[in-house]
């Protein structure tokens, strides 16, 4: 899908700070992991990408996912993003000027009910400070999701020893927020390993990422009933 092939290269309360230097897209392992993620998201929301409804990226950061969606052919008038940090909002607007990006709290989204065909939480929830915050954000995502729409959550499934401040998003958090999961799959090769593959990345990353114990993240997909 073009989302994968055309992609070139994502503060303050209530979020905890996360180290981002290690996630530089210049690293071949990080690029490979992102390509895999984009492929998984594209498969999960394929119908919505081809449709006409709006797409919301919650915690959009500097806008890399919105950029990928635009490159995949999604009309920019359908793309929306929110982030709490003003500097990231500014960076995202500069990177993808078409989508409507604004500063907002994931726990109180500034949109009416049933407004989006797709709502994406990509490593946004694990930066919230408590499970109550996580559940509040999920309830908001569900609130703004239109009937038949798709809500996607991508988060670590194992603790990050490099950043103990982040929290694991549990299936019980989704259940408590009323976000049932139509599917859940593991992906993303252990980042500390993937980043060290260097010139062998193209050959080894696809092989190693197929080993279940080495996959550190989980992709949850929820579809709102019609």
C-alpha positions in Angstrom: 0.0 0.0 0.0 1.3 3.5 -0.8 1.2 4.4 2.9 4.3 2.3 3.4 6.2 2.8 0.1 5.9 6.6 0.0 6.7 7.4 3.6 10.1 9.1 3.8 10.9 9.2 7.1 6.1 11.6 15.9 5.6 17.6 28.0 3.4 18.7 30.0 0.7 17.6 32.3 -1.0 15.1 32.3 1.8 13.5 30.2 5.2 12.2 31.3 8.3 13.0 29.5 9.7 10.3 27.2 13.2 10.1 25.6 12.9 10.5 21.8 16.5 10.6 20.6 16.8 6.8 20.5 13.8 6.8 18.2 15.5 8.8 15.4 14.1 7.8 12.0 17.7 8.0 10.7 18.3 4.6 12.3 17.5 1.8 9.8 15.9 -0.4 12.6 13.6 2.4 13.6 12.6 2.9 9.9 11.9 -0.8 9.5 9.7 -0.8 12.7 7.8 2.2 11.5 7.2 0.6 8.0 5.9 -2.5 9.8 3.6 -0.4 11.9 2.3 1.6 9.0 1.5 -1.6 7.1 -0.4 -2.9 10.1 -2.4 0.3 10.5 -3.1 0.4 6.8 -4.5 -3.1 7.0 -6.6 -2.3 10.1 -8.2 0.8 8.6 -8.1 0.0 4.9 -11.8 0.6 4.3 -11.7 3.9 6.1 -8.6 5.1 4.2 -10.5 4.4 1.0 -13.7 6.0 2.3 -14.7 9.6 2.9 -14.9 9.9 6.7 -12.4 11.9 8.8 -9.4 10.5 10.6 -8.2 11.7 13.9 -4.6 11.1 15.2 -4.7 11.6 19.0 -1.2 12.6 20.3 -0.1 13.3 16.8 3.3 14.6 17.9 5.2 16.2 15.0 2.8 14.7 12.5 4.6 11.8 11.0 1.5 9.6 10.8 -0.6 12.3 9.3 2.1 12.8 6.7 2.1 9.1 5.9 -1.7 9.1 5.5 -1.5 12.1 3.2 1.2 10.4 1.2 -1.1 7.3 1.0 -3.6 9.4 -0.8 -6.0 10.4 2.0 -7.4 13.8 1.2 -5.9 16.3 3.7 -9.3 17.7 4.4 -10.1 14.4 6.1 -7.1 14.5 8.4 -7.1 15.9 12.0 -4.6 15.8 14.8 -4.3 16.8 18.4 -1.4 17.0 20.8 -1.1 18.6 24.2 2.4 20.1 23.5 2.2 23.4 21.6 5.7 23.0 20.1 4.7 19.6 18.6 1.5 21.1 17.2 3.6 23.8 15.5 6.0 21.2 14.1 3.1 19.0 12.8 1.4 22.0 11.2 4.7 22.9 9.5 5.3 19.3 8.4 1.7 18.7 7.0 0.0 22.0 6.6 -3.2 20.6 5.1 -4.6 18.6 8.1 -6.4 20.4 10.9 -4.1 20.1 13.9 -4.7 21.7 17.3 -3.5 21.7 20.9 -5.9 19.6 22.9 -6.0 17.2 25.8 -6.7 13.6 24.9 -9.0 13.3 27.9 -11.3 16.1 26.6 -11.3 16.1 22.8 -12.8 19.2 21.2 -15.0 17.4 18.8 -18.7 16.4 18.7 -19.9 12.9 19.2 -19.6 10.4 16.4 -17.4 12.7 14.3 -14.6 10.4 12.9 -14.4 7.2 10.9 -11.0 6.4 12.4 -9.4 7.4 15.7 -5.7 6.5 16.2 -3.8 6.3 19.5 -0.2 5.5 18.5 2.1 5.4 21.6 0.0 8.2 23.1 -1.7 6.5 26.0 1.4 5.1 27.6 2.6 8.6 28.2 -0.4 9.5 30.4 0.2 9.6 34.1 -2.4 7.2 35.4 -4.7 4.4 34.3 -7.6 6.8 35.0 -6.2 9.2 32.4 -5.7 6.3 30.0 -9.3 5.2 30.4 -10.6 8.8 30.1 -8.7 9.3 26.8 -10.1 6.0 25.5 -13.6 7.0 26.4 -13.1 10.2 24.5 -11.8 8.3 21.5 -14.9 6.1 21.6 -17.2 9.1 22.0 -16.0 10.8 18.9 -15.9 7.6 16.8 -18.8 7.3 14.3 -20.9 4.1 14.1 -19.0 1.5 12.1 -15.7 3.4 12.7 -12.4 2.0 13.7 -10.3 2.8 16.8 -6.7 1.7 16.8 -4.4 1.5 19.8 -0.7 0.8 19.4 1.3 0.5 22.7 4.2 -1.4 24.3 3.2 -4.7 25.8 6.3 -5.1 27.9 7.9 -2.6 30.3 10.5 -0.2 28.9 13.6 -0.4 31.1 14.9 2.9 29.5 11.8 4.8 30.6 10.1 3.5 33.7 7.9 6.6 33.8 5.7 5.3 30.9 3.0 2.8 31.8 1.7 -0.3 30.1 -1.8 0.0 28.6 -3.7 -3.1 29.6 -6.6 -4.8 28.0 -8.5 -4.1 31.2 -8.0 -0.3 30.5 -9.8 -0.8 27.1 -12.5 -3.0 28.7 -13.1 -0.4 31.4 -13.5 2.3 28.8 -16.0 0.2 26.8 -13.5 -0.3 24.0 -13.9 -3.9 23.0 -11.2 -5.3 20.7 -12.1 -7.0 17.5 -8.5 -8.0 17.1 -5.2 -7.7 18.9 -1.8 -8.6 17.4 1.8 -8.3 18.5 4.4 -6.5 16.4 7.6 -4.4 16.5 11.0 -6.1 17.0 12.7 -5.3 20.3 13.9 -1.8 19.6 17.2 -2.2 21.4 17.9 -5.1 19.0 16.5 -3.6 15.9 18.6 -0.4 16.2 21.8 -2.5 16.3 21.2 -4.4 13.0 22.9 -1.7 10.9 23.6 -2.8 7.3 21.9 -6.1 8.0 18.5 -4.5 8.8 16.8 -5.2 5.5 17.7 -8.9 5.7 17.4 -9.6 9.4 14.7 -7.3 10.6 11.8 -9.1 8.8 13.0 -12.4 10.0 13.6 -11.4 13.7 10.3 -9.5 13.9 8.5 -12.8 13.2 9.7 -14.3 16.5 6.8 -13.7 18.9 8.9 -13.3 22.1 10.9 -10.5 20.4 7.8 -8.4 19.6 7.4 -5.7 22.2 4.2 -3.9 21.1 0.6 -4.7 20.6 -2.0 -3.3 18.1 -5.6 -3.3 19.3 -8.4 -2.7 16.8 -11.9 -1.8 17.9 -14.8 -1.3 15.6 -17.8 0.7 16.7 -21.1 -1.1 16.1 -23.4 0.3 13.4 
